[in-house]
Amino acid sequence: MRSDMTGGMTGGMTGAPLGDHGALSMRAAARQAGAALALYTAERSYSFAELATLTEQRMAALAPTLRAGGAHPVVGSNTLDTLLTLYALLELGVAALLLHPRLTAAEQAAERDAALQAEASLPPDAAAVLYTSGTTGRARGAVLTRAALLASAEASAANLGWQADDCWLLAMPAARVGGLSIVTRCLAARRAVALAPAFDAALLPQWLARWRVTQMSLVPTMLSLVLDAHPGWMAPPHLRVLLLGGAAAPDALLARAAARRLPIVVTYGSTETCSQVVATPYARRFEPAAWRCGRPLPGVALRVDGQGRILVRGAMRMAGYLGEPPLAADDWFDTGDLGSLDAQGCLHLHARRADLIVTGGENVYPAEVERVLEACPGIDAAAVFGLADATWGQTVAAALVAGPAPPSTAALWAHLQAHLAPHKRPRQVCFVPALPHNAAGKLDRLALPALAVGLQPLRAPG
């Protein structure tokens, strides 16, 4: 059984090399494919030439607000306005600080401040900074360069290929690497993006039909909701691939997808690797379960160390975390996830990184939520853990130790609403006399699920 693997060709249709000359330039796209359709929105469609004109206008509007060497904040809502700002920043060579629209004002301010303090460390080729909380709960900005985004696009294209009529549905948040990578892949390949304002299970089949979508990306929760909402729906013939990543894909979900003849490519990756680095071979998209997470994509070096931790390197890896020493080209990125490689080179994912909760495809780190809970008046200590959920994968739960004057449900809800995005807020809580600790005096996270019997739903007052 091999413990390392370098990606090779996986049998998908080949596309022309993207290179780096103007690949992420809307001006260059307009020169090369001006009349081709580049974007569909609910209101209308746009050619590359039309988007180039709008991008020029956005560049002029942004110019007075940009700082040399700094990252420009962009609230990544799925709107034409957001995409034009991203296109303009790529044209100008300015990094985008992508802020998730679901973050609270306090969370957005913290990410802006952290980026401002560390912006001197941005490399010249920086294209985007995406903050991701570490196991300590401290936000760390993954710096993605233009070269890394293009290497990621090359690796994806080597597996999926491109067809002349390709159109990629953007229903993932543009502020997450899964959404950003759709924008950059399609720009580099001069293919169309179909922009959904937000994921909506009820509307998704209509979007696929209206825009004749050939490619889309979903997390397992999204796919489950779509299948639940449309019991008789089958995959349209023009849909040639559905990338499924962001969380573990249950075998039962893959079986349901197979019954609908959905062409599934399971993926594994992270923000720090510009999204997918492992995927089902495109030619096997109707039998993904047999391939587990898939094989490393071309250009990806992946190994599993003696402790079972998955390490990755390659041109698509981030430059480093903002404000921290940059990574050397041959440095491995330790994902913290646990897995193994089988004799066919397929990756088996055994556990996500320590303490991570994945709910609806969004990552939640207990330490961040615990810090916010313990700042609430009347709470002395908090321990956060995940609960298995058939729809969301996991939901967030919390065990709390109350102080002399415990907070009311309304006060606790208001505190969480002000400081945490909705997906990070505990849905269930319980009060306990003390939290479990191990012999070393540290919080015993393995003992936390046993507290689930005392959990009660936490809902908005009224």
VOPAGU-2260 file (C-alpha; in pm, 1 decimal, decimal comma):
REM VOPAGU-2260
SITE   aa  ch    i         X         Y         Z
SITE  MET   A    0       0,0       0,0       0,0
SITE  ARG   A    1     153,5     331,4    -107,0
SITE  SER   A    2     174,7     626,0     129,8
SITE  ASP   A    3     257,9     890,2    -131,4
SITE  MET   A    4     124,9     979,8    -472,2
SITE  THR   A    5     188,9    1233,6    -744,5
SITE  GLY   A    6    -104,6    1314,6    -966,7
SITE  GLY   A    7    -106,3    1223,9   -1332,1
SITE  MET   A    8    -351,0    1238,0   -1620,7
SITE  THR   A    9    -683,6    1091,1   -1517,0
SITE  GLY   A   10    -849,4    1033,6   -1849,7
SITE  GLY   A   11   -1076,2    1338,6   -1882,4
SITE  MET   A   12   -1102,3    1546,5   -2199,1
SITE  THR   A   13    -797,4    1764,8   -2243,5
SITE  GLY   A   14    -809,6    2140,5   -2269,2
SITE  ALA   A   15    -556,8    2388,8   -2404,0
SITE  PRO   A   16    -286,0    2491,9   -2156,9
SITE  LEU   A   17    -389,5    2804,2   -1971,1
SITE  GLY   A   18     -43,4    2949,0   -1928,5
SITE  ASP   A   19     -11,6    3272,1   -1734,3
SITE  HIS   A   20     -17,9    3542,4   -2003,8
SITE  GLY   A   21    -345,8    3724,9   -1957,4
SITE  ALA   A   22    -528,6    3414,6   -1837,5
SITE  LEU   A   23    -693,3    3604,0   -1551,6
SITE  SER   A   24    -745,0    3923,7   -1753,4
SITE  MET   A   25   -1093,4    4021,3   -1865,5
SITE  ARG   A   26    -936,0    4255,4   -2121,2
SITE  ALA   A   27    -745,4    3964,6   -2273,9
SITE  ALA   A   28   -1058,7    3749,1   -2264,6
SITE  ALA   A   29   -1246,9    4018,2   -2458,3
SITE  ARG   A   30    -973,8    4026,6   -2722,6
SITE  GLN   A   31    -971,2    3649,1   -2757,8
SITE  ALA   A   32   -1342,0    3566,1   -2717,6
SITE  GLY   A   33   -1525,2    3898,1   -2714,2
SITE  ALA   A   34   -1855,8    3777,9   -2854,5
SITE  ALA   A   35   -1869,5    3459,4   -2648,5
SITE  LEU   A   36   -2110,0    3450,3   -2355,3
SITE  ALA   A   37   -1924,2    3493,9   -2026,5
SITE  LEU   A   38   -2192,0    3535,8   -1761,5
SITE  TYR   A   39   -2557,8    3457,8   -1705,1
SITE  THR   A   40   -2750,8    3635,6   -1430,6
SITE  ALA   A   41   -3117,6    3634,7   -1339,1
SITE  GLU   A   42   -3161,5    3955,6   -1538,4
SITE  ARG   A   43   -2955,7    3901,5   -1854,0
SITE  SER   A   44   -2644,7    3754,6   -2011,9
SITE  TYR   A   45   -2310,6    3923,4   -2081,2
SITE  SER   A   46   -2040,2    3861,5   -2338,4
SITE  PHE   A   47   -1672,0    3885,9   -2253,4
SITE  ALA   A   48   -1659,7    4216,7   -2442,9
SITE  GLU   A   49   -1945,9    4357,1   -2234,4
SITE  LEU   A   50   -1787,4    4239,0   -1909,8
SITE  ALA   A   51   -1456,5    4394,6   -2014,3
SITE  THR   A   52   -1628,2    4734,2   -2053,8
SITE  LEU   A   53   -1793,1    4702,5   -1713,5
SITE  THR   A   54   -1462,9    4588,0   -1563,5
SITE  GLU   A   55   -1288,0    4897,5   -1698,7
SITE  GLN   A   56   -1552,7    5113,2   -1533,9
SITE  ARG   A   57   -1510,9    4929,3   -1204,6
SITE  MET   A   58   -1132,2    4971,6   -1220,8
SITE  ALA   A   59   -1173,8    5346,5   -1251,2
SITE  ALA   A   60   -1417,1    5354,8    -959,2
SITE  LEU   A   61   -1189,2    5145,2    -737,6
SITE  ALA   A   62    -866,7    5332,8    -811,4
SITE  PRO   A   63    -906,1    5602,8    -539,8
SITE  THR   A   64    -975,7    5340,3    -270,9
SITE  LEU   A   65    -679,9    5108,5    -334,0
SITE  ARG   A   66    -361,5    5102,9    -125,2
SITE  ALA   A   67     -31,5    4998,6    -278,4
SITE  GLY   A   68      54,5    4649,2    -162,3
SITE  GLY   A   69    -269,0    4605,8      33,0
SITE  ALA   A   70    -561,8    4368,3       1,8
SITE  HIS   A   71    -893,5    4526,9     -94,2
SITE  PRO   A   72   -1193,2    4405,2     110,5
SITE  VAL   A   73   -1469,9    4242,8     -93,5
SITE  VAL   A   74   -1788,7    4110,9      65,9
SITE  GLY   A   75   -1834,0    3804,1    -149,5
SITE  SER   A   76   -2206,0    3800,3    -217,6
SITE  ASN   A   77   -2307,7    3623,0    -537,4
SITE  THR   A   78   -2382,6    3935,0    -737,2
SITE  LEU   A   79   -2268,0    4097,0   -1059,8
SITE  ASP   A   80   -2119,7    4373,4    -845,2
SITE  THR   A   81   -1894,6    4127,6    -661,8
SITE  LEU   A   82   -1774,8    3961,1    -982,1
SITE  LEU   A   83   -1694,5    4294,4   -1144,9
SITE  THR   A   84   -1487,9    4392,2    -842,1
SITE  LEU   A   85   -1300,9    4061,3    -856,7
SITE  TYR   A   86   -1237,1    4098,9   -1230,0
SITE  ALA   A   87   -1114,7    4455,1   -1174,7
SITE  LEU   A   88    -877,9    4358,1    -894,2
SITE  LEU   A   89    -736,3    4072,3   -1101,9
SITE  GLU   A   90    -680,2    4318,4   -1387,1
SITE  LEU   A   91    -509,1    4566,3   -1155,9
SITE  GLY   A   92    -296,1    4305,5    -980,8
SITE  VAL   A   93    -447,9    4386,6    -641,1
SITE  ALA   A   94    -533,1    4112,1    -392,4
SITE  ALA   A   95    -894,8    4069,0    -285,2
SITE  LEU   A   96    -965,1    4019,1      85,3
SITE  LEU   A   97   -1272,7    3799,8      52,4
SITE  LEU   A   98   -1525,1    3839,4     333,8
SITE  HIS   A   99   -1809,0    3591,1     369,1
SITE  PRO   A  100   -2142,8    3780,1     351,3
SITE  ARG   A  101   -2281,6    3574,0     641,0
SITE  LEU   A  102   -2016,9    3698,5     882,6
SITE  THR   A  103   -2132,5    3945,8    1145,0
SITE  ALA   A  104   -2006,0    4303,0    1135,5
SITE  ALA   A  105   -1771,6    4217,3    1422,3
SITE  GLU   A  106   -1628,2    3916,1    1238,1
SITE  GLN   A  107   -1578,1    4115,9     918,6
SITE  ALA   A  108   -1408,5    4396,3    1111,5
SITE  ALA   A  109   -1171,8    4147,0    1276,9
SITE  GLU   A  110   -1067,5    4004,4     940,5
SITE  ARG   A  111   -1019,5    4351,9     791,6
SITE  ASP   A  112    -805,4    4460,5    1086,1
SITE  ALA   A  113    -597,2    4141,6    1077,9
SITE  ALA   A  114    -532,8    4183,9     706,0
SITE  LEU   A  115    -442,2    4551,0     746,1
SITE  GLN   A  116    -187,3    4475,4    1016,5
SITE  ALA   A  117     -19,6    4203,5     811,7
SITE  GLU   A  118     -49,1    4336,9     457,4
SITE  ALA   A  119     322,1    4421,2     435,5
SITE  SER   A  120     384,8    4049,0     400,9
SITE  LEU   A  121     167,3    4008,9      89,4
SITE  PRO   A  122     365,6    3868,1    -205,2
SITE  PRO   A  123     350,0    4068,8    -530,9
SITE  ASP   A  124     157,2    3789,7    -704,6
SITE  ALA   A  125    -116,5    3771,0    -438,1
SITE  ALA   A  126    -464,6    3740,0    -589,3
SITE  ALA   A  127    -682,3    3667,1    -287,6
SITE  VAL   A  128    -673,9    3634,3      89,5
SITE  LEU   A  129    -930,3    3405,5     248,1
SITE  TYR   A  130    -945,2    3382,9     624,5
SITE  THR   A  131    -988,4    3044,7     785,4
SITE  SER   A  132    -991,5    2986,1    1159,3
SITE  GLY   A  133    -724,6    2754,2    1296,4
SITE  THR   A  134    -765,5    2503,9    1574,8
SITE  THR   A  135    -693,2    2780,0    1827,2
SITE  GLY   A  136    -979,8    2987,5    1688,9
SITE  ARG   A  137    -740,3    3256,1    1564,3
SITE  ALA   A  138    -819,6    3363,4    1209,9
SITE  ARG   A  139    -540,3    3301,8     958,7
SITE  GLY   A  140    -544,2    3446,7     610,3
SITE  ALA   A  141    -450,4    3197,5     339,5
SITE  VAL   A  142    -271,5    3388,1      62,8
SITE  LEU   A  143    -357,8    3253,7    -281,4
SITE  THR   A  144    -145,2    3377,1    -569,1
SITE  ARG   A  145    -240,1    3413,3    -932,8
SITE  ALA   A  146       3,2    3135,4   -1016,5
SITE  ALA   A  147    -159,8    2904,6    -761,0
SITE  LEU   A  148    -510,8    2974,5    -890,8
SITE  LEU   A  149    -395,2    2905,5   -1246,6
SITE  ALA   A  150    -219,5    2584,0   -1141,5
SITE  SER   A  151    -543,0    2475,2    -973,1
SITE  ALA   A  152    -737,3    2556,1   -1289,6
SITE  GLU   A  153    -488,0    2355,8   -1498,6
SITE  ALA   A  154    -520,3    2054,8   -1269,2
SITE  SER   A  155    -899,6    2069,0   -1280,5
SITE  ALA   A  156    -902,0    2101,7   -1659,6
SITE  ALA   A  157    -668,4    1804,2   -1697,3
SITE  ASN   A  158    -937,1    1591,1   -1532,7
SITE  LEU   A  159   -1261,8    1751,3   -1652,1
SITE  GLY   A  160   -1152,5    1906,0   -1979,7
SITE  TRP   A  161   -1353,6    2183,4   -2148,1
SITE  GLN   A  162   -1625,7    2176,4   -2410,3
SITE  ALA   A  163   -1721,9    2468,5   -2630,7
SITE  ASP   A  164   -2063,9    2511,9   -2467,6
SITE  ASP   A  165   -1952,4    2470,7   -2106,3
SITE  CYS   A  166   -2133,2    2677,0   -1845,3
SITE  TRP   A  167   -2047,8    2643,5   -1473,3
SITE  LEU   A  168   -2315,8    2715,5   -1214,2
SITE  LEU   A  169   -2191,3    2936,5    -930,8
SITE  ALA   A  170   -2422,9    2854,4    -641,0
SITE  MET   A  171   -2139,1    2825,6    -388,5
SITE  PRO   A  172   -2051,1    3149,6    -203,9
SITE  ALA   A  173   -1806,9    3355,4    -411,1
SITE  ALA   A  174   -1627,5    3433,1     -84,5
SITE  ARG   A  175   -1525,8    3069,6     -39,4
SITE  VAL   A  176   -1248,7    2905,1    -237,3
SITE  GLY   A  177   -1497,7    2669,7    -403,8
SITE  GLY   A  178   -1682,5    2969,8    -546,6
SITE  LEU   A  179   -1374,2    3179,2    -626,7
SITE  SER   A  180   -1218,4    2891,3    -817,0
SITE  ILE   A  181   -1522,2    2868,7   -1045,3
SITE  VAL   A  182   -1476,8    3236,0   -1133,4
SITE  THR   A  183   -1104,4    3200,2   -1205,1
SITE  ARG   A  184   -1132,6    2867,9   -1392,0
SITE  CYS   A  185   -1400,7    3000,2   -1624,4
SITE  LEU   A  186   -1219,7    3329,2   -1684,6
SITE  ALA   A  187    -895,4    3149,6   -1768,9
SITE  ALA   A  188   -1073,5    2906,1   -2001,2
SITE  ARG   A  189   -1299,5    3175,2   -2155,3
SITE  ARG   A  190   -1611,8    2985,5   -2054,2
SITE  ALA   A  191   -1940,7    3101,0   -1904,9
SITE  VAL   A  192   -2046,1    3133,4   -1542,7
SITE  ALA   A  193   -2413,7    3104,5   -1445,6
SITE  LEU   A  194   -2453,3    3322,2   -1136,8
SITE  ALA   A  195   -2707,8    3206,4    -878,8
SITE  PRO   A  196   -2780,7    3473,5    -615,5
SITE  ALA   A  197   -2757,3    3207,7    -343,1
SITE  PHE   A  198   -2807,9    2835,9    -320,0
SITE  ASP   A  199   -3175,1    2741,9    -343,9
SITE  ALA   A  200   -3268,6    2374,6    -362,0
SITE  ALA   A  201   -3613,9    2456,3    -499,1
SITE  LEU   A  202   -3476,7    2657,2    -791,7
SITE  LEU   A  203   -3164,4    2463,9    -882,7
SITE  PRO   A  204   -3320,8    2236,8   -1149,2
SITE  GLN   A  205   -3473,1    2546,7   -1312,6
SITE  TRP   A  206   -3132,5    2716,2   -1323,0
SITE  LEU   A  207   -2974,5    2410,6   -1483,3
SITE  ALA   A  208   -3238,9    2407,3   -1754,8
SITE  ARG   A  209   -3255,8    2783,7   -1811,4
SITE  TRP   A  210   -2879,9    2832,2   -1852,9
SITE  ARG   A  211   -2805,0    2485,4   -1992,4
SITE  VAL   A  212   -2550,5    2431,1   -1717,2
SITE  THR   A  213   -2288,5    2166,4   -1794,3
SITE  GLN   A  214   -2087,0    2186,1   -1470,9
SITE  MET   A  215   -2173,5    2265,6   -1112,5
SITE  SER   A  216   -2019,9    2241,2    -766,9
SITE  LEU   A  217   -2211,5    2149,8    -451,6
SITE  VAL   A  218   -2140,6    2031,4     -99,9
SITE  PRO   A  219   -2317,6    1711,5      14,3
SITE  THR   A  220   -2577,7    1901,7     217,3
SITE  MET   A  221   -2678,1    2102,3     -89,7
SITE  LEU   A  222   -2715,8    1789,9    -301,5
SITE  SER   A  223   -2919,4    1616,0     -32,9
SITE  LEU   A  224   -3157,1    1912,5     -12,2
SITE  VAL   A  225   -3200,2    1917,4    -391,2
SITE  LEU   A  226   -3281,5    1546,1    -405,2
SITE  ASP   A  227   -3527,4    1583,7    -115,9
SITE  ALA   A  228   -3699,5    1881,3    -280,1
SITE  HIS   A  229   -3740,1    1710,1    -620,2
SITE  PRO   A  230   -3821,4    1338,2    -574,1
SITE  GLY   A  231   -3878,9    1272,9    -943,1
SITE  TRP   A  232   -3601,2    1489,0   -1083,5
SITE  MET   A  233   -3334,1    1332,6   -1303,7
SITE  ALA   A  234   -3007,1    1480,7   -1424,4
SITE  PRO   A  235   -3053,7    1673,8   -1751,9
SITE  PRO   A  236   -2849,4    1538,1   -2044,5
SITE  HIS   A  237   -2645,5    1857,7   -2080,3
SITE  LEU   A  238   -2508,9    1832,3   -1721,8
SITE  ARG   A  239   -2177,8    1654,7   -1768,7
SITE  VAL   A  240   -2025,4    1685,9   -1421,6
SITE  LEU   A  241   -2121,4    1767,7   -1064,1
SITE  LEU   A  242   -1825,3    1832,3    -834,8
SITE  LEU   A  243   -1910,1    1720,6    -481,5
SITE  GLY   A  244   -1674,2    1837,0    -207,2
SITE  GLY   A  245   -1633,6    2046,7     104,5
SITE  ALA   A  246   -1733,9    1759,3     334,2
SITE  ALA   A  247   -1749,4    1381,0     333,0
SITE  ALA   A  248   -1996,7    1239,6      80,7
SITE  PRO   A  249   -2196,1     957,6     247,0
SITE  ASP   A  250   -2234,0     634,7      48,3
SITE  ALA   A  251   -2612,4     663,4      79,4
SITE  LEU   A  252   -2604,8    1006,1     -86,3
SITE  LEU   A  253   -2386,6     877,3    -369,4
SITE  ALA   A  254   -2634,6     592,4    -419,4
SITE  ARG   A  255   -2923,4     840,1    -439,7
SITE  ALA   A  256   -2727,5    1048,0    -690,2
SITE  ALA   A  257   -2651,9     740,8    -900,1
SITE  ALA   A  258   -3024,4     659,9    -916,7
SITE  ARG   A  259   -3079,1    1007,0   -1068,8
SITE  ARG   A  260   -2794,0     949,9   -1318,3
SITE  LEU   A  261   -2598,3    1241,1   -1177,4
SITE  PRO   A  262   -2236,0    1255,0   -1303,0
SITE  ILE   A  263   -2054,0    1290,2    -969,9
SITE  VAL   A  264   -1687,7    1379,7    -928,3
SITE  VAL   A  265   -1604,0    1360,9    -558,5
SITE  THR   A  266   -1330,4    1606,1    -459,2
SITE  TYR   A  267   -1099,2    1668,2    -164,8
SITE  GLY   A  268    -910,3    1989,6    -101,6
SITE  SER   A  269    -892,0    2300,9     112,3
SITE  THR   A  270    -870,1    2677,8     103,0
SITE  GLU   A  271    -493,3    2646,1     136,3
SITE  THR   A  272    -471,6    2439,0    -183,2
SITE  CYS   A  273    -702,6    2655,3    -398,5
SITE  SER   A  274    -980,4    2394,9    -362,0
SITE  GLN   A  275    -960,0    2042,1    -504,6
SITE  VAL   A  276    -633,5    1847,6    -516,0
SITE  VAL   A  277    -791,3    1499,6    -529,5
SITE  ALA   A  278   -1087,4    1397,8    -744,9
SITE  THR   A  279   -1274,2    1109,0    -903,1
SITE  PRO   A  280   -1142,1    1051,6   -1256,6
SITE  TYR   A  281   -1385,7    1222,6   -1493,5
SITE  ALA   A  282   -1434,7     904,2   -1692,4
SITE  ARG   A  283   -1562,7     735,9   -1372,4
SITE  ARG   A  284   -1815,3    1004,8   -1278,3
SITE  PHE   A  285   -2104,2     756,7   -1281,8
SITE  GLU   A  286   -1928,8     526,2   -1036,1
SITE  PRO   A  287   -1761,8     760,1    -783,8
SITE  ALA   A  288   -1815,8     544,8    -473,3
SITE  ALA   A  289   -1554,8     294,4    -588,8
SITE  TRP   A  290   -1291,5     570,8    -602,8
SITE  ARG   A  291   -1343,3     713,0    -251,3
SITE  CYS   A  292   -1208,0    1073,9    -259,9
SITE  GLY   A  293   -1038,9    1005,5    -592,7
SITE  ARG   A  294    -679,0    1035,7    -705,5
SITE  PRO   A  295    -438,5    1329,8    -682,0
SITE  LEU   A  296    -480,6    1565,5    -975,9
SITE  PRO   A  297    -193,9    1636,5   -1217,4
SITE  GLY   A  298      72,0    1850,5   -1051,0
SITE  VAL   A  299     -36,6    1753,0    -699,1
SITE  ALA   A  300     206,3    1571,8    -470,5
SITE  LEU   A  301      25,0    1403,2    -183,6
SITE  ARG   A  302     155,4    1179,3      92,2
SITE  VAL   A  303      37,9    1033,0     420,5
SITE  ASP   A  304     287,7    1048,8     707,3
SITE  GLY   A  305     347,5     792,4     980,1
SITE  GLN   A  306      65,2     935,7    1192,7
SITE  GLY   A  307    -180,9     912,5     904,3
SITE  ARG   A  308    -186,3    1288,2     836,8
SITE  ILE   A  309    -242,3    1401,2     478,7
SITE  LEU   A  310      25,0    1636,2     340,1
SITE  VAL   A  311       7,7    1820,4       8,1
SITE  ARG   A  312     237,9    2028,6    -205,5
SITE  GLY   A  313     230,8    2161,7    -559,4
SITE  ALA   A  314     198,8    2484,6    -753,4
SITE  MET   A  315    -163,0    2524,8    -640,6
SITE  ARG   A  316     -66,9    2540,5    -272,6
SITE  MET   A  317     -98,7    2877,8     -96,6
SITE  ALA   A  318     202,2    3108,9     -57,1
SITE  GLY   A  319     149,4    3091,3     319,0
SITE  TYR   A  320     -61,1    3256,3     586,8
SITE  LEU   A  321     -71,9    3634,0     588,9
SITE  GLY   A  322     168,2    3778,0     845,2
SITE  GLU   A  323     350,5    3446,7     888,8
SITE  PRO   A  324     672,5    3322,6     723,6
SITE  PRO   A  325     608,6    3225,2     360,7
SITE  LEU   A  326     625,3    2862,3     255,9
SITE  ALA   A  327     908,2    2745,6      35,2
SITE  ALA   A  328     815,2    2588,7    -297,3
SITE  ASP   A  329     902,8    2239,4    -173,6
SITE  ASP   A  330     733,3    2272,5     167,2
SITE  TRP   A  331     449,3    2033,0     243,4
SITE  PHE   A  332     117,7    2169,0     368,7
SITE  ASP   A  333      -7,9    1961,7     659,2
SITE  THR   A  334    -384,6    1946,3     615,3
SITE  GLY   A  335    -428,8    1797,8     963,3
SITE  ASP   A  336    -674,0    1551,1     809,9
SITE  LEU   A  337    -624,4    1177,8     853,8
SITE  GLY   A  338    -634,0     932,9     566,6
SITE  SER   A  339    -462,9     661,0     365,3
SITE  LEU   A  340    -379,1     577,7       4,7
SITE  ASP   A  341    -477,6     240,9    -138,3
SITE  ALA   A  342    -294,6      34,2    -398,6
SITE  GLN   A  343    -474,9     220,2    -680,4
SITE  GLY   A  344    -361,6     557,8    -545,0
SITE  CYS   A  345    -709,4     654,6    -422,2
SITE  LEU   A  346    -733,7     866,2    -109,8
SITE  HIS   A  347    -944,7     737,1     179,3
SITE  LEU   A  348   -1034,9    1016,6     420,9
SITE  HIS   A  349   -1069,7     882,3     775,7
SITE  ALA   A  350   -1117,0    1202,0     977,0
SITE  ARG   A  351   -1111,7    1573,0     923,5
SITE  ARG   A  352    -855,9    1780,3    1109,3
SITE  ALA   A  353    -869,0    1774,4    1487,1
SITE  ASP   A  354   -1179,7    1926,8    1642,3
SITE  LEU   A  355   -1316,5    2051,8    1307,9
SITE  ILE   A  356   -1694,7    2057,9    1268,4
SITE  VAL   A  357   -1821,5    2059,5     909,9
SITE  THR   A  358   -2182,3    2176,3     890,3
SITE  GLY   A  359   -2342,7    2220,6     551,2
SITE  GLY   A  360   -1998,6    2237,4     393,2
SITE  GLU   A  361   -1887,6    2523,3     620,9
SITE  ASN   A  362   -1595,7    2470,5     858,7
SITE  VAL   A  363   -1646,0    2556,6    1225,3
SITE  TYR   A  364   -1361,3    2544,8    1477,3
SITE  PRO   A  365   -1477,6    2484,4    1835,7
SITE  ALA   A  366   -1211,1    2713,0    1984,4
SITE  GLU   A  367   -1352,1    3015,3    1802,0
SITE  VAL   A  368   -1708,2    2946,5    1918,9
SITE  GLU   A  369   -1589,3    2871,1    2272,5
SITE  ARG   A  370   -1408,0    3202,8    2289,8
SITE  VAL   A  371   -1726,0    3388,9    2194,6
SITE  LEU   A  372   -1940,6    3190,4    2439,5
SITE  GLU   A  373   -1700,5    3251,3    2727,2
SITE  ALA   A  374   -1714,6    3625,0    2655,8
SITE  CYS   A  375   -2090,3    3620,0    2721,7
SITE  PRO   A  376   -2170,6    3754,3    3071,4
SITE  GLY   A  377   -2282,8    3470,8    3297,7
SITE  ILE   A  378   -2084,2    3192,6    3126,5
SITE  ASP   A  379   -1767,0    3074,3    3296,3
SITE  ALA   A  380   -1662,6    2800,4    3054,6
SITE  ALA   A  381   -1775,4    2646,1    2726,9
SITE  ALA   A  382   -1698,0    2335,4    2523,6
SITE  VAL   A  383   -1821,4    2301,4    2167,0
SITE  PHE   A  384   -1863,7    1978,2    1971,1
SITE  GLY   A  385   -2036,6    1844,6    1661,7
SITE  LEU   A  386   -2346,3    1629,4    1641,9
SITE  ALA   A  387   -2409,3    1398,0    1347,8
SITE  ASP   A  388   -2695,9    1517,4    1128,7
SITE  ALA   A  389   -2843,3    1348,2     822,0
SITE  THR   A  390   -2894,3    1676,0     634,0
SITE  TRP   A  391   -2611,6    1903,8     748,0
SITE  GLY   A  392   -2345,1    1641,1     813,9
SITE  GLN   A  393   -2296,4    1789,2    1158,7
SITE  THR   A  394   -2455,5    2060,9    1369,4
SITE  VAL   A  395   -2289,2    2268,5    1640,9
SITE  ALA   A  396   -2360,3    2196,1    2007,9
SITE  ALA   A  397   -2220,5    2348,7    2326,9
SITE  ALA   A  398   -2184,5    2247,5    2690,6
SITE  LEU   A  399   -2177,3    2551,1    2920,5
SITE  VAL   A  400   -2071,7    2611,4    3277,0
SITE  ALA   A  401   -2276,2    2896,4    3419,8
SITE  GLY   A  402   -2146,7    3171,9    3644,9
SITE  PRO   A  403   -2334,4    3317,2    3943,3
SITE  ALA   A  404   -2580,2    3494,7    3711,6
SITE  PRO   A  405   -2645,6    3274,6    3405,7
SITE  PRO   A  406   -2757,9    3451,7    3088,1
SITE  SER   A  407   -3117,7    3427,7    2975,1
SITE  THR   A  408   -3187,7    3250,1    2648,5
SITE  ALA   A  409   -3258,5    3588,4    2489,2
SITE  ALA   A  410   -2927,1    3733,4    2611,9
SITE  LEU   A  411   -2731,0    3430,6    2495,1
SITE  TRP   A  412   -2899,3    3437,8    2155,0
SITE  ALA   A  413   -2833,8    3811,4    2113,7
SITE  HIS   A  414   -2467,8    3766,4    2205,5
SITE  LEU   A  415   -2419,1    3487,7    1952,2
SITE  GLN   A  416   -2607,7    3676,6    1683,7
SITE  ALA   A  417   -2376,0    3975,7    1728,1
SITE  HIS   A  418   -2050,9    3781,1    1722,2
SITE  LEU   A  419   -2090,8    3465,9    1512,6
SITE  ALA   A  420   -2208,5    3385,7    1161,9
SITE  PRO   A  421   -2523,4    3168,9    1158,1
SITE  HIS   A  422   -2344,6    2844,2    1071,0
SITE  LYS   A  423   -2111,3    2884,3    1372,4
SITE  ARG   A  424   -2386,5    2934,3    1630,9
SITE  PRO   A  425   -2474,3    2636,4    1851,9
SITE  ARG   A  426   -2815,2    2493,8    1770,2
SITE  GLN   A  427   -2828,7    2305,0    2098,1
SITE  VAL   A  428   -2681,1    2380,0    2441,0
SITE  CYS   A  429   -2674,9    2229,2    2787,3
SITE  PHE   A  430   -2556,4    2359,0    3123,8
SITE  VAL   A  431   -2325,5    2132,1    3322,3
SITE  PRO   A  432   -2159,0    2169,1    3663,6
SITE  ALA   A  433   -1812,3    2124,3    3512,1
SITE  LEU   A  434   -1648,4    2031,1    3183,9
SITE  PRO   A  435   -1466,6    1696,7    3151,5
SITE  HIS   A  436   -1086,0    1710,4    3164,5
SITE  ASN   A  437    -822,0    1446,4    3101,1
SITE  ALA   A  438    -529,3    1349,8    3323,3
SITE  ALA   A  439    -320,7    1632,9    3179,5
SITE  GLY   A  440    -583,7    1883,9    3286,3
SITE  LYS   A  441    -689,2    1960,7    2929,7
SITE  LEU   A  442   -1045,2    1961,2    2801,4
SITE  ASP   A  443   -1140,3    1603,7    2717,3
SITE  ARG   A  444   -1308,1    1651,9    2381,6
SITE  LEU   A  445   -1362,4    1279,7    2337,8
SITE  ALA   A  446   -1594,8    1287,1    2640,1
SITE  LEU   A  447   -1809,3    1574,7    2513,4
SITE  PRO   A  448   -2054,4    1371,7    2297,8
SITE  ALA   A  449   -2170,3    1194,3    2615,1
SITE  LEU   A  450   -2317,6    1527,4    2726,1
SITE  ALA   A  451   -2557,0    1526,6    2429,5
SITE  VAL   A  452   -2834,8    1368,7    2638,9
SITE  GLY   A  453   -2880,8    1701,0    2819,4
SITE  LEU   A  454   -2889,9    1923,6    2512,5
SITE  GLN   A  455   -3181,5    2156,8    2448,1
SITE  PRO   A  456   -3254,3    2351,2    2127,8
SITE  LEU   A  457   -3133,4    2712,4    2123,6
SITE  ARG   A  458   -3371,3    2924,7    1918,7
SITE  ALA   A  459   -3439,1    3292,6    1866,1
SITE  PRO   A  460   -3671,3    3433,9    2133,7
SITE  GLY   A  461   -4035,8    3459,4    2036,5
